[in-house]
Amino acid sequence: MSKNNILVVEDEAIVSKDIQQSLKKLGYNIVGSAATGERAVELAIETKPDLVLMDIMLKGDMSGIDAAEKIREKISIPVIYLTAYADENTLAKAKVTEPYGYIIKPFKEVDLHTSIEMALYKHTKEREIIKERDFLYSLVENQDGGEGVIFVKSNSRLVKVKTVDILFVEALKDYVVINVGDVKYTIHSTMKEIQKKLPQKEFQRIHRSYIVRLDKIIAIEQPNVVIEGGKKLLPIGGSYKEELFGRINLV
């Protein structure tokens, strides 16, 4: 099992050495140490560690919070803050940079180990979700016999769904629900992202929470559209009405 690489950012030399010794004892590899925010950013970009332990109060013009923000802009690396200050003002500034942990000094090795392992696990899971999402989106554009298809995750399986069979898509907080007849698939996405991947000629956004397949609309009973089967009414949002009416053949 390979060791995780840690970058230590601490401006007190003795404290930095103590932290590094504790990390080595816990089985981690130290890829570098920095005493300033500027140097921390340089080392993070250069070494690409698995995690950064960042002291908030650093000497110089750049604080640990500023350095963490710079690192986050460049690369995706989890940061855990080390600090002797737990006041509300410091905590409020630190939260904005979305750290993976916040350890108050002095701390025990078990606390350090627990925080690091939790942060690494969380970061790994987040990367898996992003990778899976990107993979699913790449499959969306695949073609099967001239018909568009999307692959959705259902019970740990990737299920192929023909876009011609989709009735409508519904937003549900951080998820979207793809309705295919009596079957529903819920995936982690946004309406904008799904709309980009569906065939634009076949689908239309009618509401901030709904996208419909145009040929599945059997009637319009303002302010709603009636979907194939006549059992589902979907609202038409005011800002989408004109565009919808422009895409259907009115006589």
C-alpha positions as a Markdown table, in Angstrom:
| # | Residue | x | y | z |
|---|---|---|---|---|
| 1 | Met | 0.0 | 0.0 | 0.0 |
| 2 | Ser | 1.5 | 3.3 | -1.1 |
| 3 | Lys | 2.0 | 6.1 | 1.4 |
| 4 | Asn | 0.0 | 9.3 | 1.0 |
| 5 | Asn | 2.0 | 12.4 | 0.3 |
| 6 | Ile | 1.6 | 15.3 | 2.7 |
| 7 | Leu | 2.7 | 19.0 | 2.4 |
| 8 | Val | 3.3 | 20.7 | 5.7 |
| 9 | Val | 2.9 | 24.5 | 5.9 |
| 10 | Glu | 4.0 | 25.9 | 9.3 |
| 11 | Asp | 6.1 | 28.9 | 10.0 |
| 12 | Glu | 7.4 | 27.8 | 13.4 |
| 13 | Ala | 10.4 | 25.5 | 12.6 |
| 14 | Ile | 10.1 | 23.4 | 15.8 |
| 15 | Val | 6.4 | 22.9 | 15.4 |
| 16 | Ser | 6.9 | 22.0 | 11.8 |
| 17 | Lys | 9.5 | 19.3 | 12.6 |
| 18 | Asp | 7.2 | 17.9 | 15.3 |
| 19 | Ile | 4.3 | 17.6 | 12.9 |
| 20 | Gln | 6.5 | 16.0 | 10.3 |
| 21 | Gln | 7.8 | 13.4 | 12.8 |
| 22 | Ser | 4.2 | 12.6 | 13.8 |
| 23 | Leu | 3.2 | 12.2 | 10.2 |
| 24 | Lys | 6.1 | 9.8 | 9.5 |
| 25 | Lys | 5.3 | 7.8 | 12.6 |
| 26 | Leu | 1.7 | 7.5 | 11.2 |
| 27 | Gly | 3.0 | 6.2 | 7.9 |
| 28 | Tyr | 2.7 | 9.3 | 5.7 |
| 29 | Asn | 5.3 | 10.6 | 3.3 |
| 30 | Ile | 6.4 | 14.3 | 3.6 |
| 31 | Val | 6.9 | 15.8 | 0.1 |
| 32 | Gly | 7.9 | 19.2 | 1.4 |
| 33 | Ser | 7.5 | 21.9 | 4.1 |
| 34 | Ala | 6.9 | 25.6 | 3.7 |
| 35 | Ala | 7.0 | 28.5 | 6.2 |
| 36 | Thr | 5.2 | 31.1 | 4.0 |
| 37 | Gly | 2.0 | 31.1 | 2.0 |
| 38 | Glu | 3.8 | 32.0 | -1.2 |
| 39 | Arg | 6.1 | 29.0 | -0.8 |
| 40 | Ala | 3.2 | 26.7 | 0.1 |
| 41 | Val | 1.5 | 27.5 | -3.2 |
| 42 | Glu | 4.7 | 26.9 | -5.2 |
| 43 | Leu | 5.3 | 23.5 | -3.5 |
| 44 | Ala | 1.7 | 22.4 | -3.9 |
| 45 | Ile | 1.8 | 23.0 | -7.6 |
| 46 | Glu | 5.2 | 21.5 | -7.9 |
| 47 | Thr | 4.8 | 18.3 | -5.8 |
| 48 | Lys | 1.0 | 17.8 | -6.1 |
| 49 | Pro | 0.6 | 16.2 | -2.7 |
| 50 | Asp | -2.4 | 14.1 | -1.6 |
| 51 | Leu | -3.1 | 16.6 | 1.2 |
| 52 | Val | -1.9 | 19.9 | 2.6 |
| 53 | Leu | -1.7 | 20.6 | 6.4 |
| 54 | Met | -1.9 | 24.4 | 6.5 |
| 55 | Asp | -1.3 | 26.7 | 9.5 |
| 56 | Ile | -3.7 | 29.6 | 9.2 |
| 57 | Met | -1.5 | 32.2 | 10.8 |
| 58 | Leu | 1.6 | 32.5 | 8.7 |
| 59 | Lys | 4.2 | 35.2 | 8.8 |
| 60 | Gly | 4.3 | 37.4 | 5.7 |
| 61 | Asp | 1.8 | 38.9 | 3.3 |
| 62 | Met | -0.1 | 35.7 | 2.5 |
| 63 | Ser | -2.0 | 34.0 | 5.3 |
| 64 | Gly | -2.7 | 30.2 | 5.3 |
| 65 | Ile | -6.3 | 31.0 | 4.2 |
| 66 | Asp | -5.1 | 33.0 | 1.2 |
| 67 | Ala | -2.6 | 30.2 | 0.3 |
| 68 | Ala | -5.3 | 27.6 | 0.5 |
| 69 | Glu | -7.5 | 29.7 | -1.8 |
| 70 | Lys | -4.7 | 30.0 | -4.3 |
| 71 | Ile | -4.0 | 26.3 | -4.2 |
| 72 | Arg | -7.7 | 25.5 | -4.8 |
| 73 | Glu | -7.7 | 27.7 | -7.9 |
| 74 | Lys | -4.8 | 25.8 | -9.4 |
| 75 | Ile | -5.3 | 22.2 | -8.4 |
| 76 | Ser | -7.8 | 19.9 | -6.5 |
| 77 | Ile | -6.0 | 19.1 | -3.3 |
| 78 | Pro | -7.7 | 18.7 | 0.2 |
| 79 | Val | -6.5 | 21.2 | 2.8 |
| 80 | Ile | -6.7 | 20.7 | 6.6 |
| 81 | Tyr | -6.1 | 23.8 | 8.7 |
| 82 | Leu | -3.9 | 23.8 | 11.7 |
| 83 | Thr | -4.5 | 26.7 | 14.1 |
| 84 | Ala | -4.2 | 27.8 | 17.7 |
| 85 | Tyr | -7.1 | 30.2 | 17.1 |
| 86 | Ala | -10.7 | 29.1 | 17.2 |
| 87 | Asp | -12.5 | 32.5 | 17.2 |
| 88 | Glu | -15.6 | 33.0 | 15.0 |
| 89 | Asn | -14.0 | 35.5 | 12.7 |
| 90 | Thr | -11.1 | 33.2 | 11.8 |
| 91 | Leu | -13.5 | 30.3 | 11.4 |
| 92 | Ala | -15.8 | 32.3 | 9.1 |
| 93 | Lys | -12.9 | 33.2 | 6.8 |
| 94 | Ala | -11.6 | 29.7 | 6.8 |
| 95 | Lys | -15.0 | 28.2 | 5.8 |
| 96 | Val | -15.1 | 30.1 | 2.6 |
| 97 | Thr | -12.1 | 28.1 | 1.2 |
| 98 | Glu | -14.0 | 24.8 | 1.9 |
| 99 | Pro | -11.3 | 23.0 | 3.9 |
| 100 | Tyr | -11.5 | 19.3 | 4.6 |
| 101 | Gly | -10.7 | 19.7 | 8.3 |
| 102 | Tyr | -9.9 | 22.2 | 11.0 |
| 103 | Ile | -7.5 | 21.0 | 13.8 |
| 104 | Ile | -6.9 | 23.1 | 17.0 |
| 105 | Lys | -3.4 | 23.1 | 18.3 |
| 106 | Pro | -2.1 | 21.5 | 20.4 |
| 107 | Phe | -3.5 | 18.2 | 19.1 |
| 108 | Lys | -2.9 | 14.5 | 19.6 |
| 109 | Glu | -1.6 | 12.2 | 16.9 |
| 110 | Val | -4.8 | 10.3 | 16.9 |
| 111 | Asp | -6.7 | 13.5 | 16.0 |
| 112 | Leu | -4.2 | 14.2 | 13.2 |
| 113 | His | -4.5 | 10.7 | 11.8 |
| 114 | Thr | -8.3 | 10.7 | 12.0 |
| 115 | Ser | -8.6 | 14.1 | 10.3 |
| 116 | Ile | -6.2 | 13.2 | 7.5 |
| 117 | Glu | -7.9 | 9.8 | 6.8 |
| 118 | Met | -11.3 | 11.4 | 6.7 |
| 119 | Ala | -10.2 | 14.1 | 4.4 |
| 120 | Leu | -8.5 | 11.7 | 2.0 |
| 121 | Tyr | -11.5 | 9.4 | 1.9 |
| 122 | Lys | -13.9 | 12.3 | 1.3 |
| 123 | His | -11.7 | 13.7 | -1.5 |
| 124 | Thr | -11.4 | 10.3 | -3.1 |
| 125 | Lys | -15.2 | 9.9 | -3.1 |
| 126 | Glu | -15.7 | 13.3 | -4.6 |
| 127 | Arg | -13.3 | 12.5 | -7.4 |
| 128 | Glu | -15.1 | 9.3 | -8.1 |
| 129 | Ile | -18.4 | 11.1 | -8.4 |
| 130 | Ile | -16.9 | 13.6 | -10.8 |
| 131 | Lys | -15.3 | 10.9 | -12.9 |
| 132 | Glu | -18.5 | 8.9 | -13.0 |
| 133 | Arg | -20.5 | 12.0 | -14.0 |
| 134 | Asp | -18.1 | 12.9 | -16.7 |
| 135 | Phe | -18.1 | 9.4 | -18.0 |
| 136 | Leu | -21.9 | 9.4 | -18.1 |
| 137 | Tyr | -22.0 | 12.7 | -20.0 |
| 138 | Ser | -19.5 | 11.3 | -22.5 |
| 139 | Leu | -21.8 | 8.4 | -23.2 |
| 140 | Val | -24.7 | 10.8 | -23.7 |
| 141 | Glu | -23.4 | 11.7 | -27.2 |
| 142 | Asn | -23.0 | 8.1 | -28.3 |
| 143 | Gln | -25.3 | 7.1 | -31.1 |
| 144 | Asp | -27.1 | 3.8 | -31.6 |
| 145 | Gly | -28.5 | 3.1 | -35.0 |
| 146 | Gly | -29.1 | 6.8 | -35.6 |
| 147 | Glu | -31.0 | 7.3 | -32.3 |
| 148 | Gly | -29.6 | 9.2 | -29.4 |
| 149 | Val | -29.0 | 7.3 | -26.2 |
| 150 | Ile | -28.0 | 8.1 | -22.7 |
| 151 | Phe | -26.6 | 5.8 | -20.0 |
| 152 | Val | -27.9 | 6.3 | -16.5 |
| 153 | Lys | -26.8 | 4.6 | -13.3 |
| 154 | Ser | -29.5 | 2.4 | -11.7 |
| 155 | Asn | -28.8 | 0.0 | -8.9 |
| 156 | Ser | -25.0 | 0.0 | -9.6 |
| 157 | Arg | -25.7 | -0.7 | -13.3 |
| 158 | Leu | -25.4 | 1.5 | -16.4 |
| 159 | Val | -28.7 | 1.3 | -18.2 |
| 160 | Lys | -29.0 | 2.5 | -21.8 |
| 161 | Val | -32.1 | 4.7 | -22.4 |
| 162 | Lys | -33.1 | 5.8 | -25.9 |
| 163 | Thr | -33.9 | 9.5 | -25.9 |
| 164 | Val | -36.9 | 8.8 | -28.1 |
| 165 | Asp | -38.4 | 7.0 | -25.1 |
| 166 | Ile | -38.0 | 9.9 | -22.6 |
| 167 | Leu | -41.2 | 11.7 | -21.7 |
| 168 | Phe | -39.7 | 14.5 | -19.6 |
| 169 | Val | -36.9 | 15.4 | -17.2 |
| 170 | Glu | -37.7 | 16.9 | -13.8 |
| 171 | Ala | -35.4 | 18.8 | -11.4 |
| 172 | Leu | -35.2 | 17.7 | -7.8 |
| 173 | Lys | -32.8 | 19.8 | -5.8 |
| 174 | Asp | -29.3 | 18.6 | -6.7 |
| 175 | Tyr | -30.7 | 15.8 | -8.8 |
| 176 | Val | -32.7 | 15.3 | -12.0 |
| 177 | Val | -35.3 | 12.6 | -12.6 |
| 178 | Ile | -35.5 | 11.1 | -16.1 |
| 179 | Asn | -39.0 | 9.9 | -16.7 |
| 180 | Val | -39.3 | 7.0 | -19.2 |
| 181 | Gly | -42.9 | 5.8 | -19.2 |
| 182 | Asp | -43.5 | 4.2 | -15.8 |
| 183 | Val | -39.7 | 4.0 | -15.1 |
| 184 | Lys | -37.8 | 6.8 | -13.4 |
| 185 | Tyr | -34.0 | 7.3 | -13.2 |
| 186 | Thr | -32.5 | 9.7 | -10.7 |
| 187 | Ile | -29.0 | 11.1 | -11.3 |
| 188 | His | -26.8 | 13.7 | -9.7 |
| 189 | Ser | -26.8 | 16.6 | -12.2 |
| 190 | Thr | -28.4 | 19.9 | -13.1 |
| 191 | Met | -31.0 | 20.9 | -15.6 |
| 192 | Lys | -28.5 | 23.0 | -17.6 |
| 193 | Glu | -26.1 | 20.1 | -17.9 |
| 194 | Ile | -28.8 | 17.6 | -19.0 |
| 195 | Gln | -30.3 | 20.1 | -21.4 |
| 196 | Lys | -26.9 | 20.4 | -23.2 |
| 197 | Lys | -26.7 | 16.7 | -23.7 |
| 198 | Leu | -30.2 | 16.0 | -24.9 |
| 199 | Pro | -30.9 | 16.5 | -28.7 |
| 200 | Gln | -32.0 | 20.1 | -28.9 |
| 201 | Lys | -34.3 | 19.5 | -31.8 |
| 202 | Glu | -36.3 | 17.0 | -29.8 |
| 203 | Phe | -36.5 | 18.5 | -26.3 |
| 204 | Gln | -37.6 | 21.9 | -24.9 |
| 205 | Arg | -37.3 | 23.5 | -21.5 |
| 206 | Ile | -40.8 | 24.6 | -20.5 |
| 207 | His | -40.1 | 25.5 | -16.8 |
| 208 | Arg | -37.1 | 25.9 | -14.6 |
| 209 | Ser | -38.0 | 22.4 | -13.3 |
| 210 | Tyr | -39.0 | 20.6 | -16.5 |
| 211 | Ile | -37.7 | 19.6 | -19.9 |
| 212 | Val | -40.1 | 17.8 | -22.2 |
| 213 | Arg | -39.7 | 15.8 | -25.4 |
| 214 | Leu | -41.8 | 17.8 | -27.9 |
| 215 | Asp | -43.4 | 14.8 | -29.6 |
| 216 | Lys | -44.7 | 13.6 | -26.2 |
| 217 | Ile | -46.9 | 16.7 | -25.8 |
| 218 | Ile | -50.5 | 15.7 | -26.7 |
| 219 | Ala | -52.1 | 18.9 | -25.6 |
| 220 | Ile | -51.6 | 22.3 | -24.0 |
| 221 | Glu | -54.1 | 23.4 | -21.4 |
| 222 | Gln | -52.6 | 26.6 | -20.2 |
| 223 | Pro | -50.8 | 27.0 | -18.0 |
| 224 | Asn | -49.8 | 23.4 | -18.5 |
| 225 | Val | -48.8 | 20.9 | -21.1 |
| 226 | Val | -50.3 | 17.4 | -21.2 |
| 227 | Ile | -47.8 | 14.6 | -21.7 |
| 228 | Glu | -48.4 | 11.4 | -23.7 |
| 229 | Gly | -50.9 | 9.2 | -21.9 |
| 230 | Gly | -52.7 | 12.2 | -20.5 |
| 231 | Lys | -51.9 | 11.4 | -17.0 |
| 232 | Lys | -49.3 | 14.1 | -16.4 |
| 233 | Leu | -49.6 | 17.8 | -16.4 |
| 234 | Leu | -46.5 | 19.9 | -16.4 |
| 235 | Pro | -46.5 | 23.7 | -15.8 |
| 236 | Ile | -45.3 | 26.2 | -18.4 |
| 237 | Gly | -43.0 | 28.8 | -16.9 |
| 238 | Gly | -43.7 | 32.4 | -18.0 |
| 239 | Ser | -40.1 | 32.9 | -19.4 |
| 240 | Tyr | -40.3 | 29.7 | -21.4 |
| 241 | Lys | -43.8 | 30.1 | -22.9 |
| 242 | Glu | -42.8 | 32.2 | -26.0 |
| 243 | Glu | -40.0 | 29.8 | -27.0 |
| 244 | Leu | -42.2 | 26.7 | -26.5 |
| 245 | Phe | -45.0 | 28.2 | -28.7 |
| 246 | Gly | -42.4 | 29.1 | -31.3 |
| 247 | Arg | -41.4 | 25.5 | -31.6 |
| 248 | Ile | -44.9 | 23.9 | -32.1 |
| 249 | Asn | -47.0 | 24.2 | -35.2 |
| 250 | Leu | -49.9 | 26.5 | -34.4 |
| 251 | Val | -52.8 | 26.8 | -36.9 |
